[in-house]
């Protein structure tokens, strides 16, 4: 797929490189006033465009897209019209979503090429920024994972090969798009990692992918079981002991600021497949547990994006990679393990394994790197889906300032969070009769909160936030900028969070 910008757009001659059939897309606000290319096209066709828009029931509500055959004499085969709603309400997300929705419609029409006229007026962001966001949304929506498809018929394959956004200052638009392109690269990497089957993306394979990121300037350290055993990571190692695949821990480091500046740190749960272990899951839906490494996937994609856009920050990305399998050597309910922190854990349920992995990685990162804060991401609990559905991820934190910044970044990017409480009354539920703690609460109540309380025991007072992304890492339906499947939730949120508050 080719993505580009054009400074001028003429309605009577299509740009070179477009594959037929072609489409031209115009962006209108709630007032539905035709400007730029839309006005030119309407004039050239004697008002046919405005009449078609009226007949299509176009209201101008944000996100609405209509399409129809191009008027006689036009250089394009189809006309698409997308809406941004009220000018004053249009944001980056508005234009990103519209870019994605236009691509969705282009695919439905079987177009080979699409030109999007980004000539908009009255909005709060610049034309170059609007154009960049439209192309960014188009890029994200164009993602496909067809690696294992071998029998598709030509008509089943995506037809769209070329997308360009026109009617803008190309130099300014490309400057605005450059960091978004880096972000898209990270997002697509994460979607690939999370979508791969577990027989391909197991711990050592995922660590090998991390090693390839040194080409972008990241420093990558991989630790195997022997090294982790020497560090005392009994909590993480216990989860993977039932698998023939060796557990791994990977630390990715980006040094983009002064050496004296403490890093920011992101930690990801990487359970490459989760059967539940001896506390085995039901068979129905277990195939979905290949994406139980979604938190680690997000951290890896985020680190690639930060490196590609040369972020002016020091950052650590650490992931614990394991498989949770039920063989004869698997961890049993009732086993007691000793974490790197020295705290002992009674494992009452082997399907509450992600917190056991994170416990040791959190301790390692705060102990070795002394970061400004830690944010962990994990597909940790089904309970968070009961609480928040698939619309928001759960946010838990011991620091109000950190939590507020994360929440605000989520609102801005559309990767939304909702903060849930922590407290002694919840923490007491994970006290064990025979060890320092147990890995599940005494009751089924507040399962997401007690999981977060467990993690908090391993942050040693450092500012910390936990994002439970179990409901947002994978989607069973299409979204404007994401086909159904792996979402890479958290990359746009955390990138913006870093950009706003931690880059010099």
Helices and strands as residue ranges (DSSP letters): E 2-6, E 22-28, H 36-44, H 48-55, E 65-69, E 78-83, G 87-89, H 92-109, E 113-117, H 127-141, G 154-156, E 162-166, H 170-195, H 203-212, G 213-216, E 219-223, H 225-231, H 234-240, E 248-255, E 264-274, G 286-293, H 294-308, E 314-324, E 335-338, E 344-347, H 354-369, E 374-378, H 383-388, E 393-397, H 400-413, E 417-419, H 424-427, G 428-430, E 437-438, H 447-456, E 464-468, E 474-475, E 485-486, H 491-501
